[in-house]
């Protein structure tokens, strides 16, 4: 499954002759500092015609002052405020739906206020993936590299997530995308009633893609110039809360996707449990070690090329440790996820 991604050439797509008009949509809540730091990099994109729409969702900080300043200085920048209760809606989906409704162009690109493009070619690279039948383009959004085991694990978990959703998309089984770097057509959103079928707190990205993507209408964009970088959580508590919210949407995936993803992590868990069982029943240590090393060599061979593509190559030497942590992380999370969470806020 991962061989397609390992061999995928990000530069293989033909450059389109005429670039379509684009609407970039950002939902923000109390993101004054991030808006101040990151918006200039989006405003300065090298692209013929595009608009930027920031949906200021119930912010109580100085976000609106920052947005007013940008709107005065840049003709293609707009913002709107969301106030009052989101009746019947949860999370940021109401804000995103309002932003989409406010947009003027059919081609939409979504990102977050705390995310910064790697280069001024982000919009150009994403739109370059749209062909005649394309309605969805899945981008990649890595986290900034910092010191410490938490950062290494966050980036490894992000790599694992990308490894799966990008590989399955290349195999004709797209099932999710990340809202920090995701593009789709407004006509697709409108035709399928937007988020009406899943008004939960999260899933504005993966649940929409899961419901509306297919073999023919979805492509990926992993050119490094189109990466959207975010600052990661710096505490285990904050990150675990974030992941709990993200993973909870998996219950609403299509059955085939739940089966494939469950099989992947299930095989991870069963492999390590099998090693323990083999040792308990008296299988010689050298045989158990040989089984472990064989899998590790094959896994690292496949990971190495993909990590280079996804700006994660520094993690390859830590894979033996990170893979164990990753498996244990799911062992801890699965029981929690069996009880459907009652989440009510997205920030």
Secondary structure, DSSP 8 states (H G I E B T S, - for coil): -THHHHH--TT-S---SS---EEEEEEESS-HHHHHHHHHHHHT---SSEEEEEEEES--SSHHHHHHHHHHH-TTEEEEEE-S--TT--TTHHHHHHHHHH--SSEEEEEETTEEESSTTHHHHHHTT--TT--EEE----B---SSHHHHHHHHHHHHHHHHHHHHHHTT------TTSEEEEHHHHHHTTTTTT--SSS-TTHHHHHHH--TTTEEE---GGG-EEE---SSHHHHHHHHHHHHGGGGGS-HHHHHHHHHHHHHHHHHHHHHHHHHHTT--HHHHHHHHHHHHHHHHHHHHHHHHHTT-GGGGGGHHHHHHHHHHHHHHHHHHHTS--------
